[in-house]
């Protein structure tokens, strides 16, 4: 649905009134990695009357801008945006329709962000989808394939998606609470992977979000993030934004405490304090952090490969009938 069109606050389906949610207002633009945006938009194209849009998944480290990318894609199509935050506690009824006891004592039915997008023809982002259990995913199977509908057991209705409805699922490529079932992954295609931005794009991202930031702070942060990327440390542009914001606030605070005499707190000191405050003390030594991460990965890999013999005999070979007693 065009964002300029007026929308109703409820809809009647089989004598059941569903109260609809509100779209999310987001004006952030997508900076860099333009091919990722083109790929997502291609997924949502319909090339003929018999064709259907795809429901892709965006995969990448936390803080890389997956939700921002989806928001930018919705805006470029001039469609309303709805975001559903997935968690390990998400129930099937949370994804679809939730009953609410009204003041009159009657039950009213409230559509989720997903169902609202389905009915209004908007874009829905299922954010961090790999946090949900299989039971919740199962309720979405018919919505994600050619059937394009969802059944609410709570409200007793079947909800068919508007022709303009589009969906995308974001997933962090870290440890998840649940593993997404294969029959769902086969519907969430294709996979669009997002990596960390290069130096120029990262600088543009920080400048876009922090146009008031000092050039020195921007440069320090980009150098830090680029170094972290080369060491496979998952410090993201979002981390960089938090670092700069906190450093600016500390500098402003120091200036307020001693007006007219300059900053008693240097830019470098404020930045380092911000890095440690946002990412922890260990972030001040990236090389050591990379070594610790490597050791942890090796330890995890070796632990995962233990056998029964390893548990009982350690590094020694198990007893053999040919061994001397």
Backbone bond lengths (Angstrom), bond angles and torsions (degrees), N, CA, C in turn:
res aa  C-N    CA-C-N  psi(-1)  N-CA   C-N-CA  omega(-1)  CA-C   N-CA-C  phi
1 X - - - 1.459 - - 1.519 109.67 -
2 X 1.313 116.96 137.22 1.457 122.32 177.49 1.513 110.26 -61.47
3 X 1.328 115.87 137.50 1.465 120.04 -175.38 1.525 111.94 -67.42
4 X 1.312 116.88 -17.18 1.465 119.16 -179.36 1.518 112.96 -88.06
5 X 1.334 117.26 -8.45 1.453 120.38 179.91 1.525 110.06 -78.44
6 X 1.346 115.40 147.60 1.460 119.44 175.60 1.518 108.49 -76.56
7 X 1.322 116.69 147.19 1.454 120.83 -177.60 1.513 109.45 -124.12
8 X 1.336 115.40 147.55 1.453 120.55 177.84 1.513 109.08 -81.94
9 X 1.324 115.97 155.48 1.467 120.92 -178.82 1.519 112.23 -89.77
10 X 1.329 117.84 -7.22 1.464 121.08 179.62 1.524 109.29 -153.72
11 X 1.343 114.81 162.89 1.459 120.66 177.77 1.524 108.01 -143.30
12 X 1.310 115.99 147.80 1.464 121.94 -178.26 1.524 109.27 -103.77
13 X 1.348 116.47 122.04 1.460 121.93 177.57 1.520 108.00 -128.12
14 X 1.337 116.30 116.52 1.468 121.06 179.37 1.521 111.72 49.82
15 X 1.321 116.61 48.96 1.468 123.98 178.43 1.526 113.85 67.18
16 X 1.316 117.33 10.57 1.467 121.48 176.51 1.523 108.40 -110.14
17 X 1.316 116.27 124.88 1.459 120.90 179.73 1.531 109.39 -88.91
18 X 1.314 115.75 123.38 1.456 121.21 176.03 1.529 109.02 -105.82
19 X 1.305 116.05 124.29 1.463 121.09 176.09 1.531 108.53 -86.01
20 X 1.312 115.40 126.56 1.458 121.03 -172.66 1.523 111.93 -94.60
21 X 1.311 114.19 156.16 1.454 120.12 -179.99 1.520 112.18 -88.17
22 X 1.324 115.16 -178.52 1.465 121.26 -179.90 1.522 110.40 -105.14
23 X 1.323 116.69 146.53 1.467 118.87 176.90 1.525 111.71 -70.41
24 X 1.309 114.52 161.56 1.463 121.59 178.23 1.525 108.87 -89.22
25 X 1.315 115.49 135.73 1.462 119.89 176.38 1.519 108.90 -93.56
26 X 1.310 116.78 118.06 1.461 121.36 179.90 1.516 109.19 -144.59
27 X 1.317 115.60 121.15 1.461 120.46 -178.92 1.519 112.57 -112.46
28 X 1.337 117.55 7.76 1.461 120.09 179.08 1.530 109.89 -67.00
29 X 1.310 115.86 135.26 1.455 119.05 178.06 1.526 109.26 -96.20
30 X 1.329 115.17 160.98 1.446 121.40 179.60 1.518 108.77 -88.00
31 X 1.327 116.64 125.73 1.456 122.18 -176.52 1.527 109.28 -110.52
32 X 1.341 116.56 126.37 1.455 120.73 178.07 1.519 112.70 75.02
33 X 1.335 116.80 176.28 1.466 123.65 178.18 1.529 111.23 44.36
34 X 1.320 115.32 51.94 1.467 120.76 -176.17 1.521 112.12 -62.24
35 X 1.327 117.40 -27.05 1.455 119.75 -178.95 1.531 111.35 -66.30
36 X 1.341 117.39 -30.62 1.463 120.67 177.35 1.526 110.31 -64.91
37 X 1.324 116.57 -40.48 1.469 120.72 177.68 1.520 110.20 -65.14
38 X 1.319 117.24 -43.13 1.468 120.67 179.16 1.526 110.68 -63.15
39 X 1.325 116.82 -37.85 1.466 120.20 179.67 1.520 111.20 -64.40
40 X 1.335 116.42 -43.45 1.460 120.05 179.25 1.525 111.03 -64.38
41 X 1.315 116.44 -44.51 1.467 119.89 179.30 1.528 111.20 -63.22
42 X 1.324 117.06 -35.45 1.468 120.20 177.61 1.523 111.00 -63.32
43 X 1.332 116.55 -37.68 1.470 120.71 178.85 1.522 111.23 -59.86
44 X 1.305 116.50 -32.41 1.464 120.88 -174.84 1.529 113.77 -90.58
45 X 1.325 116.89 -2.44 1.459 119.34 178.08 1.525 110.93 -71.08
46 X 1.327 116.03 151.30 1.461 122.50 171.61 1.521 106.28 -122.12
47 X 1.327 116.68 116.68 1.461 120.20 -170.02 1.526 113.91 -91.51
48 X 1.349 117.24 -12.68 1.457 120.98 175.93 1.522 108.38 -161.61
49 X 1.314 116.80 173.94 1.465 120.93 -176.40 1.525 112.11 -62.28
50 X 1.327 117.21 -29.39 1.460 120.10 -177.50 1.531 112.18 -87.31
51 X 1.307 117.46 -8.02 1.458 121.50 -176.00 1.527 111.17 -82.95
52 X 1.314 115.48 158.42 1.461 122.05 177.87 1.531 109.35 -130.21
53 X 1.330 117.34 149.79 1.475 119.30 176.25 1.519 110.72 -70.77
54 X 1.323 115.91 156.17 1.452 121.80 176.65 1.521 110.20 -93.42
55 X 1.320 115.29 158.78 1.475 121.78 175.87 1.526 107.44 -117.16
56 X 1.326 117.95 86.46 1.463 120.87 -174.67 1.520 112.32 -79.05
57 X 1.314 114.86 170.80 1.463 120.13 172.70 1.526 108.65 -119.65
58 X 1.310 114.99 136.91 1.456 122.34 176.79 1.525 107.78 -100.59
59 X 1.316 116.88 121.94 1.456 121.35 -176.45 1.523 109.71 -120.61
60 X 1.319 115.52 136.34 1.453 120.36 177.98 1.516 110.54 176.48
61 X 1.327 117.25 173.01 1.465 121.01 179.92 1.523 111.38 -63.92
62 X 1.328 118.23 156.60 1.466 120.76 175.42 1.532 110.53 -60.08
63 X 1.334 115.94 141.97 1.453 120.54 175.30 1.508 115.05 83.35
64 X 1.344 117.01 8.10 1.458 120.46 -176.60 1.525 112.46 -85.62
65 X 1.347 116.72 -14.62 1.467 120.05 176.83 1.514 114.80 104.68
66 X 1.326 117.77 27.41 1.467 120.34 -178.35 1.528 111.37 -63.47
67 X 1.327 116.30 -44.87 1.466 119.56 179.67 1.525 110.58 -68.27
68 X 1.317 117.23 -35.81 1.466 120.84 176.65 1.521 110.71 -62.67
69 X 1.315 116.75 -40.71 1.464 120.76 177.53 1.524 110.95 -60.78
70 X 1.331 116.67 -46.90 1.468 120.26 178.90 1.525 111.26 -62.69
71 X 1.329 116.78 -38.90 1.467 120.76 178.72 1.519 110.72 -64.09
72 X 1.332 116.01 -42.61 1.466 120.12 179.63 1.525 111.01 -64.18
73 X 1.343 116.00 -37.87 1.464 119.85 178.83 1.527 110.94 -65.21
74 X 1.334 116.90 -41.59 1.464 120.52 177.73 1.522 110.76 -62.91
75 X 1.333 116.10 -41.64 1.461 119.74 -179.32 1.529 111.39 -66.34
76 X 1.336 116.38 -37.53 1.465 118.91 179.89 1.521 111.26 -66.99
77 X 1.337 117.07 -24.60 1.467 121.34 176.06 1.522 112.08 -91.35
78 X 1.335 115.94 -0.19 1.462 122.00 -179.21 1.533 111.47 58.72
79 X 1.345 115.21 44.34 1.458 120.61 179.21 1.522 110.39 -118.26
80 X 1.327 115.28 150.82 1.462 120.49 175.67 1.524 109.71 -66.26
81 X 1.331 115.14 146.93 1.457 121.70 -177.45 1.529 110.01 -111.79
82 X 1.330 115.48 134.78 1.461 122.18 176.09 1.527 107.53 -130.04
83 X 1.322 115.83 135.51 1.455 120.63 -177.65 1.523 109.54 -123.04
84 X 1.328 115.60 126.23 1.467 120.95 174.75 1.520 107.68 -111.16
85 X 1.349 116.48 120.87 1.454 121.57 -179.53 1.521 109.76 -86.64
86 X 1.317 116.70 112.85 1.458 121.38 -178.54 1.528 110.36 -84.00
87 X 1.314 116.10 140.73 1.465 121.92 177.62 1.525 108.81 -139.64
88 X 1.313 115.81 172.14 1.467 120.12 177.87 1.521 111.49 -67.00
89 X 1.332 117.13 -18.47 1.467 121.28 -179.21 1.531 112.81 -93.95
90 X 1.318 118.00 -1.37 1.456 121.00 -177.76 1.529 110.78 -62.80
91 X 1.325 116.00 127.34 1.460 121.93 178.90 1.525 109.55 -103.04
92 X 1.325 118.33 160.02 1.467 119.92 178.06 1.524 113.02 -54.39
93 X 1.341 116.14 -39.41 1.472 117.93 -179.31 1.527 111.86 -69.95
94 X 1.343 116.96 -27.64 1.467 119.34 175.63 1.522 110.59 -64.62
95 X 1.326 116.15 -36.70 1.456 121.10 -179.34 1.514 112.50 -70.50
96 X 1.332 116.65 -26.07 1.461 119.44 -172.54 1.529 112.58 -115.16
97 X 1.322 116.96 -83.26 1.467 121.31 -176.16 1.526 109.24 -133.29
98 X 1.327 115.80 132.61 1.461 121.25 -179.32 1.523 110.08 -114.20
99 X 1.336 118.71 128.47 1.470 120.43 176.28 1.526 110.35 -79.17
100 X 1.314 115.81 137.44 1.467 121.64 -179.88 1.523 108.32 -129.74
101 X 1.331 116.55 132.40 1.462 121.32 178.59 1.518 108.69 -79.50
102 X 1.347 116.44 115.06 1.460 121.50 -178.78 1.526 110.46 -80.74
103 X 1.338 115.97 169.46 1.468 120.91 -179.18 1.523 111.93 -61.56
104 X 1.327 115.73 -29.22 1.463 119.86 -179.28 1.523 112.37 -73.72
105 X 1.323 115.54 -8.18 1.459 119.08 -177.55 1.509 112.74 94.03
106 X 1.325 116.62 -6.85 1.463 120.81 178.35 1.527 110.09 -89.08
107 X 1.300 114.19 158.31 1.458 119.89 177.92 1.526 109.78 -91.25
108 X 1.315 115.82 129.85 1.460 120.36 173.94 1.520 108.17 -112.57
109 X 1.307 115.92 151.70 1.456 121.20 -175.33 1.521 109.83 -111.15
110 X 1.324 114.95 126.49 1.459 120.82 -176.58 1.529 110.01 -114.13
111 X 1.315 114.81 124.68 1.464 120.93 -179.53 1.528 110.12 -76.19
112 X 1.312 116.08 142.94 1.459 121.29 176.01 1.524 109.96 -72.38
113 X 1.327 115.38 175.02 1.469 119.61 175.70 1.521 110.25 -60.86
114 X 1.341 116.83 -37.30 1.463 120.78 179.61 1.523 111.50 -64.69
115 X 1.321 116.91 -50.51 1.468 120.56 -178.80 1.529 110.66 -65.60
116 X 1.322 117.13 -37.37 1.464 119.89 177.32 1.523 110.25 -60.54
117 X 1.332 116.32 -44.05 1.467 119.87 177.88 1.524 110.99 -64.20
118 X 1.326 117.50 -38.68 1.456 120.96 178.12 1.521 111.49 -60.74
119 X 1.327 116.29 -43.22 1.459 120.37 -176.30 1.521 113.00 -77.32
120 X 1.320 116.81 -33.81 1.468 119.97 -177.78 1.525 113.25 -91.25
121 X 1.324 116.99 -10.36 1.450 118.70 -177.94 1.517 112.07 77.81
122 X 1.317 116.30 38.75 1.454 120.78 178.66 1.516 111.83 -102.49
123 X 1.324 115.38 -169.42 1.462 122.75 177.53 1.519 108.17 -106.48
124 X 1.337 116.90 130.15 1.459 120.56 176.76 1.526 109.90 -115.55
125 X 1.321 115.20 131.40 1.457 122.17 173.44 1.531 107.73 -104.49
126 X 1.321 115.84 116.36 1.466 120.30 171.25 1.523 105.81 -88.16
127 X 1.330 115.68 98.97 1.454 121.26 -170.52 1.526 111.57 -83.99
128 X 1.330 115.70 130.61 1.467 122.81 -178.41 1.520 111.04 56.30
129 X 1.319 114.48 53.92 1.460 120.67 -176.11 1.511 114.54 -61.77
130 X 1.344 117.82 -25.11 1.457 118.41 -179.40 1.524 112.74 -80.33
131 X 1.321 117.10 15.65 1.468 121.22 170.43 1.528 111.58 -93.82
132 X 1.341 116.87 -11.06 1.465 119.69 -174.65 1.523 111.91 -89.52
133 X 1.318 114.37 155.32 1.466 120.70 177.84 1.523 110.35 -81.13
134 X 1.330 115.28 164.90 1.469 120.19 179.64 1.524 111.41 -62.95
135 X 1.319 117.20 -34.28 1.461 120.04 -179.59 1.520 111.26 -59.87
136 X 1.325 116.50 -40.03 1.458 119.50 178.71 1.521 111.00 -70.80
137 X 1.333 116.47 -41.56 1.462 119.76 179.16 1.525 111.73 -61.41
138 X 1.325 116.74 -35.06 1.468 120.29 -176.91 1.521 111.89 -58.89
139 X 1.320 116.88 -33.32 1.470 120.01 -179.08 1.521 112.30 -68.97
140 X 1.347 117.30 -15.40 1.463 120.66 -177.25 1.523 113.48 -100.40
141 X 1.330 117.61 -4.37 1.460 120.20 -175.27 1.529 112.95 -53.60
142 X 1.339 119.97 -49.92 1.468 118.34 -179.25 1.520 113.83 -68.16
143 X 1.324 117.41 -24.28 1.458 120.22 178.48 1.527 111.46 -73.80
144 X 1.324 116.29 -27.58 1.464 120.49 -174.89 1.523 113.57 -91.42
145 X 1.338 118.15 -3.66 1.462 119.02 177.44 1.525 110.01 -115.97
146 X 1.310 116.20 -160.61 1.465 121.00 -173.58 1.526 113.33 -62.59
147 X 1.345 117.74 -19.15 1.465 119.68 -177.34 1.521 112.10 -73.01
148 X 1.316 117.15 -36.27 1.471 122.96 175.88 1.534 113.27 52.88
149 X 1.311 115.63 47.87 1.463 119.92 173.50 1.519 109.30 -143.41
150 X 1.320 115.16 164.75 1.464 121.65 176.55 1.517 108.23 -135.86
151 X 1.310 116.06 145.07 1.464 121.22 -179.09 1.518 109.77 -111.00
152 X 1.300 116.22 122.02 1.458 121.46 176.55 1.521 109.42 -96.32
153 X 1.315 116.40 111.02 1.456 120.54 177.44 1.520 110.08 -68.94
154 X 1.326 116.35 -35.99 1.458 121.30 -178.62 1.523 111.58 -60.99
155 X 1.354 116.34 -48.66 1.470 120.14 -177.49 1.523 112.27 -90.19
156 X 1.328 116.76 -14.15 1.461 120.24 -179.86 1.513 113.11 70.66
157 X 1.330 117.37 36.11 1.463 120.64 -178.86 1.523 109.96 -132.91
158 X 1.326 114.39 156.46 1.464 121.55 172.46 1.522 107.92 -107.89
159 X 1.319 115.65 127.99 1.464 121.33 -174.56 1.517 109.01 -109.51
160 X 1.311 116.69 116.71 1.460 122.59 179.42 1.527 109.35 -95.15
161 X 1.320 115.11 138.86 1.462 120.20 -176.89 1.520 111.34 -77.81
162 X 1.319 114.94 139.65 1.465 123.32 172.28 1.533 108.49 -60.61
163 X 1.317 117.11 150.35 1.465 121.20 -179.09 1.520 112.09 -59.84
164 X 1.333 117.22 -28.63 1.465 120.87 -177.80 1.528 113.33 -87.71
165 X 1.318 117.13 -3.16 1.460 120.08 -177.75 1.524 110.97 -64.05
166 X 1.335 115.09 134.28 1.459 121.28 177.00 1.529 108.72 -132.35
167 X 1.330 115.65 149.76 1.461 120.22 -176.54 1.525 109.82 -139.15
168 X 1.319 115.73 146.86 1.459 122.12 173.95 1.522 107.26 -146.06
169 X 1.330 116.35 146.34 1.459 122.06 -179.20 1.522 108.51 -118.11
170 X 1.326 116.62 127.75 1.459 119.61 174.81 1.524 109.12 -98.04
171 X 1.324 115.32 145.26 1.460 120.94 179.19 1.521 109.16 -141.93
172 X 1.314 116.72 132.98 1.458 120.96 173.12 1.526 108.79 -80.22
173 X 1.329 116.12 143.31 1.463 118.33 -179.07 1.527 111.41 -92.46
174 X 1.338 115.23 42.51 1.460 120.41 175.81 1.526 108.66 -116.25
175 X 1.323 116.71 -170.15 1.463 120.16 179.10 1.527 109.93 -64.76
176 X 1.309 116.17 133.26 1.459 121.16 -177.57 1.522 110.62 -113.49
177 X 1.331 114.43 156.43 1.459 118.56 178.57 1.521 110.80 -65.96
178 X 1.330 116.68 -38.99 1.456 121.52 -179.20 1.521 110.13 -131.86
179 X 1.296 115.50 153.26 1.462 120.72 173.53 1.523 108.24 -91.89
180 X 1.313 116.90 129.46 1.463 121.23 -178.54 1.527 108.46 -69.86
181 X 1.339 118.22 128.68 1.473 120.44 -177.74 1.524 111.81 -62.40
182 X 1.314 115.25 150.62 1.463 121.02 -174.95 1.521 112.28 -62.18
183 X 1.322 117.22 -36.65 1.469 118.67 -177.91 1.531 111.60 -68.55
184 X 1.335 116.90 -19.82 1.457 120.27 174.09 1.537 109.66 -84.51
185 X 1.330 116.73 -43.14 1.463 119.91 178.79 1.522 111.30 -58.56
186 X 1.349 116.20 -34.61 1.468 119.36 179.47 1.521 111.93 -66.71
187 X 1.348 116.94 -19.29 1.461 121.42 177.40 1.526 111.90 -91.92
188 X 1.333 116.62 -25.22 1.466 120.99 -178.17 1.526 109.01 -90.89
189 X 1.307 115.24 74.68 1.453 120.73 -176.26 1.531 110.86 -131.47
190 X 1.336 116.50 149.44 1.453 128.75 -2.16 1.530 111.65 -81.52
191 X 1.328 115.43 179.33 1.460 121.08 174.27 1.528 108.94 -97.06
192 X 1.322 116.21 128.19 1.461 121.75 176.72 1.517 107.31 -112.26
193 X 1.309 116.48 113.53 1.462 120.97 -176.90 1.527 110.60 -95.90
194 X 1.317 115.22 133.04 1.459 121.46 177.97 1.521 109.04 -110.06
195 X 1.315 115.94 131.02 1.449 120.73 176.23 1.513 110.50 -108.39
196 X 1.319 116.08 -179.65 1.457 119.89 178.01 1.523 109.70 -70.77
197 X 1.317 118.02 145.73 1.467 120.74 -178.81 1.521 111.76 -71.54
198 X 1.341 115.62 158.69 1.455 118.91 174.42 1.532 109.08 -77.67
199 X 1.324 116.47 179.31 1.463 120.77 -173.89 1.530 112.39 -58.68
200 X 1.316 117.21 -47.02 1.462 120.43 -177.09 1.524 111.30 -63.70
201 X 1.349 116.35 -44.82 1.466 119.75 -179.67 1.523 111.03 -66.56
202 X 1.351 116.71 -38.12 1.461 119.14 -178.98 1.532 110.90 -65.52
203 X 1.327 116.01 -39.97 1.461 119.65 176.78 1.526 110.47 -63.75
204 X 1.326 116.74 -41.06 1.468 120.06 179.68 1.525 111.08 -65.04
205 X 1.336 116.95 -38.35 1.467 120.68 178.58 1.525 110.51 -62.19
206 X 1.336 116.38 -47.62 1.462 120.10 -178.74 1.525 110.97 -65.68
207 X 1.317 117.63 -40.30 1.471 120.34 178.18 1.524 111.66 -64.69
208 X 1.339 115.62 -37.40 1.467 119.44 -179.96 1.522 111.00 -64.59
209 X 1.329 116.40 -45.21 1.465 120.32 -177.58 1.527 112.55 -79.73
210 X 1.332 117.12 -24.98 1.465 121.45 -175.69 1.531 110.27 -131.30
211 X 1.330 117.64 63.95 1.468 120.02 -177.32 1.523 112.91 -64.54
212 X 1.329 117.16 -16.09 1.461 122.57 -178.17 1.528 112.25 -93.73
213 X 1.331 117.91 -1.57 1.458 121.01 -175.59 1.522 111.14 -76.83
214 X 1.323 115.95 150.32 1.453 121.53 177.18 1.528 110.42 -69.39
215 X 1.337 114.74 146.61 1.461 120.14 179.45 1.518 111.28 -60.59
216 X 1.333 117.10 -36.35 1.454 120.86 -179.16 1.531 111.39 -63.15
217 X 1.333 116.83 -43.10 1.463 120.42 179.03 1.527 110.91 -66.62
218 X 1.322 116.37 -39.71 1.459 119.74 178.49 1.523 110.61 -61.83
219 X 1.325 116.43 -45.01 1.455 120.09 -177.87 1.523 111.59 -66.10
220 X 1.330 117.18 -43.98 1.457 120.88 177.56 1.526 111.26 -57.02
221 X 1.316 115.28 -43.04 1.464 120.26 -175.65 1.522 111.45 -71.70
222 X 1.323 117.49 -41.75 1.466 119.86 178.43 1.522 110.42 -63.97
223 X 1.333 117.37 -43.74 1.470 120.15 177.08 1.532 110.69 -57.97
224 X 1.327 115.77 -43.53 1.471 121.27 -179.88 1.528 110.84 -62.93
225 X 1.327 117.17 -47.53 1.462 120.88 -177.41 1.526 111.37 -66.39
226 X 1.325 117.00 -42.30 1.458 119.38 -179.92 1.534 111.00 -63.57
227 X 1.311 116.50 -39.07 1.458 120.27 176.17 1.533 110.42 -63.55
228 X 1.320 116.22 -41.93 1.470 120.53 178.59 1.529 110.68 -62.01
229 X 1.336 117.23 -40.04 1.464 119.92 -179.61 1.526 111.04 -62.82
230 X 1.331 116.97 -40.10 1.471 119.84 -179.23 1.522 111.52 -66.52
231 X 1.330 116.54 -23.79 1.469 121.31 179.42 1.527 112.59 -95.51
232 X 1.338 116.23 8.35 1.472 121.78 -179.81 1.522 112.65 61.75
233 X 1.327 116.47 30.34 1.461 121.11 173.08 1.529 107.94 -94.29
234 X 1.313 116.71 133.05 1.457 120.07 -170.57 1.527 112.16 -88.11
235 X 1.330 116.47 53.82 1.460 120.91 172.09 1.521 107.34 -86.95
236 X 1.321 116.42 120.67 1.461 121.61 -167.67 1.524 112.69 -103.08
237 X 1.343 116.77 169.05 1.464 119.75 172.94 1.529 112.49 -55.39
238 X 1.325 117.20 -34.17 1.465 119.80 177.14 1.521 110.73 -62.42
239 X 1.339 116.43 -39.97 1.467 119.83 174.83 1.524 110.35 -60.62
240 X 1.325 115.68 -42.52 1.464 120.00 179.30 1.515 112.63 -60.75
241 X 1.320 116.71 -39.90 1.470 120.95 178.52 1.521 110.38 -63.61
242 X 1.331 116.74 -42.93 1.472 120.23 178.66 1.526 110.86 -64.69
243 X 1.326 116.81 -40.02 1.466 120.79 179.99 1.523 110.44 -60.67
244 X 1.322 116.34 -48.39 1.470 119.85 -177.79 1.525 110.80 -66.31
245 X 1.314 117.05 -42.23 1.473 119.60 -179.94 1.533 111.03 -59.96
246 X 1.330 116.04 -44.61 1.468 118.78 -178.20 1.523 110.53 -68.25
247 X 1.327 117.47 -40.80 1.466 120.38 178.70 1.526 110.70 -61.26
248 X 1.312 117.15 -42.23 1.471 121.04 178.88 1.526 110.94 -62.85
249 X 1.324 116.15 -39.87 1.461 119.47 -179.72 1.525 111.13 -67.63
250 X 1.337 116.68 -38.62 1.467 119.16 178.56 1.524 111.04 -66.61
251 X 1.334 116.71 -38.61 1.461 120.14 177.87 1.523 111.17 -66.86
252 X 1.338 116.58 -40.82 1.461 120.42 177.86 1.519 110.94 -64.94
253 X 1.314 116.20 -37.25 1.467 120.77 178.50 1.528 110.62 -65.98
254 X 1.329 116.13 -41.96 1.466 119.95 179.27 1.519 110.86 -64.75
255 X 1.322 116.10 -37.28 1.459 120.16 178.71 1.523 110.90 -67.38
256 X 1.333 116.64 -37.64 1.465 120.31 179.14 1.525 111.14 -68.30
257 X 1.336 116.31 -32.33 1.466 119.77 179.77 1.525 112.54 -73.84
258 X 1.341 115.76 -26.56 1.470 119.69 -178.84 1.525 109.62 -136.77
259 X 1.328 117.52 67.63 1.465 120.92 -175.91 1.524 112.20 -63.05
260 X 1.336 114.83 139.59 1.453 120.47 173.12 1.508 115.32 82.48
261 X 1.324 119.17 -2.68 1.466 120.40 -178.52 1.526 111.54 -117.25
262 X 1.328 116.74 14.93 1.455 119.22 -178.96 1.516 111.12 80.54
263 X 1.307 115.99 179.26 1.459 120.93 -177.58 1.521 110.79 -86.29
264 X 1.332 117.83 112.23 1.463 118.69 173.52 1.527 111.07 -65.38
265 X 1.321 117.02 -20.82 1.457 122.32 176.90 1.527 107.64 -99.50
266 X 1.325 117.21 119.85 1.460 120.32 -177.40 1.526 110.61 -72.10
267 X 1.336 115.71 159.50 1.460 120.90 178.45 1.520 110.78 -60.62
268 X 1.338 116.61 -43.98 1.468 120.44 -179.81 1.528 111.64 -61.46
269 X 1.341 115.72 -42.37 1.460 119.70 -179.08 1.524 110.98 -66.76
270 X 1.325 116.76 -41.40 1.469 120.63 178.84 1.519 110.62 -64.75
271 X 1.338 116.04 -40.44 1.467 119.84 -179.93 1.520 110.97 -65.17
272 X 1.348 117.16 -45.69 1.456 120.88 -179.96 1.526 111.06 -62.21
273 X 1.317 116.49 -41.23 1.465 120.14 176.96 1.521 110.59 -61.44
274 X 1.342 115.65 -38.92 1.460 119.71 179.50 1.526 111.22 -66.98
275 X 1.321 117.37 -40.79 1.466 121.08 177.80 1.523 110.35 -59.25
276 X 1.332 115.79 -47.37 1.460 120.07 -179.03 1.527 111.23 -68.05
277 X 1.319 116.94 -35.14 1.459 120.04 179.43 1.511 112.89 -70.06
278 X 1.330 116.96 -35.27 1.465 121.19 -177.72 1.523 111.81 -84.82
279 X 1.340 116.93 -41.96 1.464 120.67 -171.66 1.523 114.27 -111.92
280 X 1.340 117.06 -7.30 1.457 120.00 -178.65 1.521 111.71 101.36
281 X 1.316 115.60 159.33 1.464 120.65 -177.14 1.521 112.85 -58.97
282 X 1.338 116.32 -33.54 1.466 119.44 -176.60 1.524 112.32 -67.53
283 X 1.332 117.62 -18.03 1.465 120.24 -177.98 1.518 112.48 -68.93
284 X 1.329 117.12 -17.39 1.461 119.45 179.28 1.525 112.20 -71.42
285 X 1.327 117.38 -14.02 1.463 122.40 176.42 1.525 107.99 -125.38
286 X 1.338 115.90 90.55 1.459 120.53 -174.82 1.521 112.44 -65.00
287 X 1.323 116.69 -38.95 1.459 119.23 -178.73 1.529 111.30 -62.55
288 X 1.339 115.66 -43.09 1.463 118.79 178.35 1.523 110.47 -65.18
289 X 1.341 116.02 -39.07 1.459 119.56 178.04 1.516 111.76 -62.35
290 X 1.331 116.57 -38.88 1.464 120.21 178.65 1.521 110.80 -66.48
291 X 1.330 116.58 -39.91 1.467 120.14 178.77 1.528 111.13 -64.80
292 X 1.320 116.37 -42.08 1.465 119.62 179.42 1.525 110.96 -65.30
293 X 1.333 116.32 -39.09 1.460 120.04 178.21 1.526 110.14 -64.39
294 X 1.344 116.35 -41.62 1.464 120.46 179.29 1.520 110.63 -62.84
295 X 1.330 116.92 -42.36 1.467 120.34 178.78 1.518 111.06 -63.55
296 X 1.325 115.95 -40.80 1.467 119.74 179.73 1.519 110.98 -64.75
297 X 1.341 117.15 -40.48 1.463 120.71 179.22 1.524 111.03 -65.47
298 X 1.338 116.25 -41.44 1.461 119.64 178.99 1.523 110.98 -65.76
299 X 1.338 115.77 -40.44 1.458 119.97 178.94 1.520 110.81 -63.79
300 X 1.341 115.99 -41.69 1.462 120.51 179.26 1.520 110.78 -65.01
301 X 1.348 115.76 -41.53 1.462 119.68 -178.79 1.519 111.09 -66.43
302 X 1.337 116.86 -42.04 1.461 119.57 -179.90 1.513 110.75 -68.44
303 X 1.351 116.87 -36.29 1.459 119.61 178.53 1.508 111.94 -66.30
304 X 1.360 115.26 -36.14 1.461 119.18 -179.28 1.515 111.53 -70.01
305 X 1.351 116.32 -22.24 1.454 119.10 -177.25 1.516 114.72 -95.89
306 X 1.317 118.33 10.29 1.465 121.02 -179.35 1.520 111.75 -65.29
307 X 1.287 115.15 142.29 1.464 120.62 175.22 1.517 109.09 -112.25
308 X 1.315 115.84 174.48 1.462 120.32 175.53 1.528 110.30 -59.45
309 X 1.335 116.53 -41.35 1.460 120.41 179.00 1.522 111.19 -61.37
310 X 1.355 116.56 -39.25 1.462 120.26 178.66 1.520 110.33 -60.63
311 X 1.326 115.99 -41.71 1.454 119.79 -175.84 1.529 111.59 -66.53
312 X 1.340 115.56 -37.56 1.462 118.92 -175.37 1.521 113.37 -90.06
313 X 1.348 115.78 -32.77 1.455 118.20 -171.68 1.518 113.94 -117.40
314 X 1.345 118.13 -2.03 1.449 120.62 177.84 1.509 111.28 61.77
315 X 1.350 116.33 -133.15 1.453 121.18 -178.02 1.527 112.71 -81.64
316 X 1.352 117.28 -6.07 1.468 120.56 -176.85 1.524 109.87 -84.28
317 X 1.321 115.22 152.89 1.450 119.57 174.97 1.516 109.99 -73.23
318 X 1.316 118.44 146.24 1.466 120.36 178.07 1.523 110.65 -64.63
319 X 1.338 117.08 154.04 1.464 120.46 -179.26 1.524 111.62 -56.12
320 X 1.292 116.04 142.14 1.469 121.67 179.03 1.511 108.64 -115.97
321 X 1.337 117.80 148.74 1.478 119.19 176.71 1.501 113.05 -59.82
322 X 1.367 116.80 -21.32 1.470 120.06 -178.76 1.508 112.85 -87.08
323 X 1.363 117.35 -8.96 1.469 119.34 -179.34 1.514 110.35 -65.84
324 X 1.348 115.29 144.81 1.453 119.28 175.54 1.508 110.18 -78.54
325 X 1.291 116.87 143.38 1.454 121.30 179.07 1.506 109.87 -96.55
